[in-house]
Amino acid sequence: MEIYQLLKQGFSKATIAKKLNISRTTLYNYLKRSPRDRCLSRPEVCRRLID
């Protein structure tokens, strides 16, 4: 996932949210969920995060 790649590169969560054009709340909620739940609940966000 792009989020994890950016985290490994040292980007802050706020910067990642800006880069992906999602809210920080969405980012934090995404990181809290299990991998299976992430794409089931919000497929449109998951597509943006994967691309």
N, C-alpha and C positions, 0 to 999 in steps of 0.2 A: 504494500500500500504506500502511496505517496506520502502520507502523513508520517509513517514510521521512518521513511527514508529522510525526510526533512528533519525529524527529531534527531536522528543519528548524525546528521550533518551539523547539528548544533543550533538550529533555528528555534526561536521561542514559539510557544503555542500561539501567542497573539500574532506573530509574524506569519505562521503557517495558516492561520485562519484568514488573514488578509490575502495571502497568496492564492488560496483556494476559493476566495470569495464566499466564505461561510462565516457564521457568527462564532465567537469564542465559545459560547454556550453549546452550540452544535458540536464543535470540536471536542470539548470536554465530555459531553454525553456520548459521543462516538467512542472515545477512548475508554469509557467506563463499561461499555457493553461487551458481551462476548462476540467473537467474530461472526457467528451464525446470526445473531440478532441484529447486527449492524446493517446488513443488506436487506433483511426481511422487512424491517420497519420503515426504512426510508430509502428505497432503491434509487431515487433520483439523486440523492446526496452520495450514495455509494458509487454510482457511476462517475460523478465528478471527482471523487477522491481517488478512484482507480485510474482514471484517464491521465 
